[in-house]
Amino acid sequence: MLVMTPEHLGELIDRYAGPLVLYARQWCAAPEDVVQDSFVKLVQQAETPELVVPWLYRVVRNGAISQARSARRRQKYEADAARDVPAWFEMGDDPTNLDGSTITDSLSRLPVDQREVIIAHLWGGLTFEQIAELVGTSTTTAFRRYNAGLAALRNLLGASCPI
């Protein structure tokens, strides 16, 4: 039986809270709440899941989708307010980084299935096998979506492939 220690929980929060918030932001307006609830659910588990990170992604995904559905039921007229969703990226001080608003705009133009795989892999560090299980598809399909999304981003950003 695996036991969740406070130290291990702290390490998980430090490493994965940011990527999980980014992942949840695709579906809901309060991703921080969904991520916090997910960590609370993790602590409440009688036995710690064997693969904690994919488990967290699954719980965050389900929570974010549920939160989005609830928000739509409560206030259907808020479709106009969706344009005011916070940017997916915070601007850094490094001028060599790409513009966060450009990246956010480009990612938002991708189909959800491609965007989800890119974010889960690049920022979440999930393997394609873990992503496939998370979204309910094959590893090959997850990899194809990732490649298609990167190709679309290169096209949108006017960047060429470095290889």
ChimeraX attribute file (.defattr): number of C-alpha atoms within 10 A of each C-alpha:
attribute: neighborCount
match mode: 1-to-1
recipient: residues
	/A:1	8
	/A:2	9
	/A:3	12
	/A:4	16
	/A:5	11
	/A:6	10
	/A:7	9
	/A:8	11
	/A:9	14
	/A:10	11
	/A:11	12
	/A:12	15
	/A:13	15
	/A:14	10
	/A:15	12
	/A:16	19
	/A:17	19
	/A:18	16
	/A:19	19
	/A:20	26
	/A:21	22
	/A:22	22
	/A:23	26
	/A:24	26
	/A:25	20
	/A:26	21
	/A:27	19
	/A:28	24
	/A:29	18
	/A:30	16
	/A:31	23
	/A:32	19
	/A:33	16
	/A:34	25
	/A:35	28
	/A:36	16
	/A:37	15
	/A:38	23
	/A:39	17
	/A:40	11
	/A:41	12
	/A:42	19
	/A:43	16
	/A:44	11
	/A:45	11
	/A:46	11
	/A:47	12
	/A:48	16
	/A:49	16
	/A:50	10
	/A:51	9
	/A:52	12
	/A:53	17
	/A:54	20
	/A:55	17
	/A:56	22
	/A:57	25
	/A:58	18
	/A:59	20
	/A:60	25
	/A:61	26
	/A:62	16
	/A:63	21
	/A:64	26
	/A:65	17
	/A:66	15
	/A:67	19
	/A:68	17
	/A:69	13
	/A:70	13
	/A:71	14
	/A:72	13
	/A:73	10
	/A:74	10
	/A:75	9
	/A:76	10
	/A:77	9
	/A:78	11
	/A:79	10
	/A:80	8
	/A:81	8
	/A:82	10
	/A:83	9
	/A:84	9
	/A:85	12
	/A:86	12
	/A:87	15
	/A:88	18
	/A:89	13
	/A:90	11
	/A:91	13
	/A:92	11
	/A:93	7
	/A:94	7
	/A:95	8
	/A:96	7
	/A:97	9
	/A:98	12
	/A:99	13
	/A:100	15
	/A:101	14
	/A:102	13
	/A:103	17
	/A:104	15
	/A:105	13
	/A:106	17
	/A:107	23
	/A:108	13
	/A:109	13
	/A:110	17
	/A:111	13
	/A:112	15
	/A:113	13
	/A:114	20
	/A:115	23
	/A:116	23
	/A:117	27
	/A:118	26
	/A:119	20
	/A:120	23
	/A:121	19
	/A:122	12
	/A:123	15
	/A:124	23
	/A:125	16
	/A:126	19
	/A:127	17
	/A:128	21
	/A:129	14
	/A:130	22
	/A:131	26
	/A:132	18
	/A:133	15
	/A:134	20
	/A:135	15
	/A:136	11
	/A:137	12
	/A:138	15
	/A:139	16
	/A:140	12
	/A:141	14
	/A:142	27
	/A:143	20
	/A:144	15
	/A:145	20
	/A:146	23
	/A:147	15
	/A:148	17
	/A:149	22
	/A:150	18
	/A:151	15
	/A:152	18
	/A:153	18
	/A:154	14
	/A:155	13
	/A:156	16
	/A:157	13
	/A:158	9
	/A:159	10
	/A:160	9
	/A:161	9
	/A:162	4
	/A:163	3
